[in-house]
Amino acid sequence: MNVLVIGANGHTGRLIIKELVDSTQHFAKAMIRKSEQTKDMEDLGARPIVADLEQDFSYALENVNAVIFAAGSGSKTGEDKTIAIDQNGARKAVDYAKQNGIERFIMLSSMGADQPQNAPEGMHVYLKAKHEADVHLQESGLNYTIVRPGALTFDDAEGTIIAEHSIADKSGSIPRADVAKVLVESLTTLETNHKVIEILHGGTPVKEALKHV
């Protein structure tokens, strides 16, 4: 597949690019916000395209089969950026994908996005934005997978996870590298089509876990 990674320069985005390139069955197109990030993406093996989520970026979705949305406003920005990127940017990506007949749309969301009203005060706006983006994707008619990891770490990949529609004990964490693997594996795992999946570190190999969600 020709896969556009939106948010390719982020911590998880870079790992997604690596997974796509290492898979040898996908071509990675990296959407970045700044031209100075171009060489980094090329060095990773992706074709960079400069575009801004807060502007018209429909051209970035031309000639791709699938989208992985992994962009985020970051913890150092205000609520306005959270809404602009995590909610409105994601919704625009869904709309552009629909207009372009994209085959697959993988959304990196967050555990807790199903019930943002129950979130701690500091997380409410973020999870509400994720919730709105997820619902927009679910109602779009696209072949989607929404992945909701728990707390993200920078630990090395384990290659094993828990994957369920709703995990009872949500207190765990998961390495970003394993999240990236889940997102890329979901592209071609039929059992993940039209599903919302919560993931944490666990004992089941990623491919096997995704086939039984």
GITA-V98841 format. One record per helix or strand of 2 or more residues. SS is the DSSP state (helix for helix, strand for strand). FROM is the first residue (numbers start at 0). TO is the last residue. If there is no record, write none. Layout:
BEGIN
ss: {SS & SS}
from: {FROM & FROM}
to: {TO & TO}
END
This chain:
BEGIN
ss: {strand & helix & strand & helix & strand & helix & strand & helix & strand & helix & helix & strand & strand & strand & strand & helix & helix & strand & strand & helix}
from: {1 & 10 & 26 & 34 & 46 & 57 & 65 & 78 & 103 & 112 & 120 & 143 & 150 & 159 & 172 & 175 & 189 & 194 & 203 & 205}
to: {5 & 22 & 31 & 43 & 49 & 60 & 68 & 98 & 107 & 117 & 137 & 148 & 152 & 163 & 174 & 185 & 191 & 200 & 204 & 209}
END
